[in-house]
Amino acid sequence: MKIYTKFGDSGETALYGGTRIGKDAPRIEAIGTVDELNAYIGYAQTLSDDTDLSDLMAQIQNHLFAVGADLATPATHTKASEFRILKDFTTVMETAIDTLSVELPPLTHFILPGGCTAGAILHIARVVCRRSERCVVRLARDEDVNPEIIRSLNRLSDLLFVLARTVNYRAQTPEPIWKSQSNS
């Protein structure tokens, strides 16, 4: 099987089932941003020596692939229900947030993105997650979108914040503290 098909050379791509739409369509923007988020999480995972965090990131990546499949499957497709994500993984993320938060010192200041390399990349993933969420919300204004995707991305951004803090904490790397101009 060839990796290139040439079907996209005209600026269009296909959704699951063959419906063709422009590569600049809001649905494709949402799918692409979720894919970008998945890549950043994969990058962060390569830097993690903690098996539990690496396993969690692998679960997140698999979930994001399912989110992409959900977004790529029109609601009118006969198999659409097979590709809809459920709230199960949102519950998994909430449990992970609660579990990881127990080992972290309480937040007493606003923190800046940074710390060790993996922590900084997870902060990048967090902001890409927020952008993904905005893309999906914008898409949902005009098209049918599974509402669980929005909930899932919202929760994921929280989890990525906690993951970044956890990675930094376990690496014994201080989190950069925001210093307001009045405190400088």
Summary of the structure (lengths in Angstrom):
residues: 184
radius of gyration: 18.3
end to end distance: 59.7
largest distance: 61.0
contacts: 521
relative contact order: 0.16
helix: 65%
strand: 4%
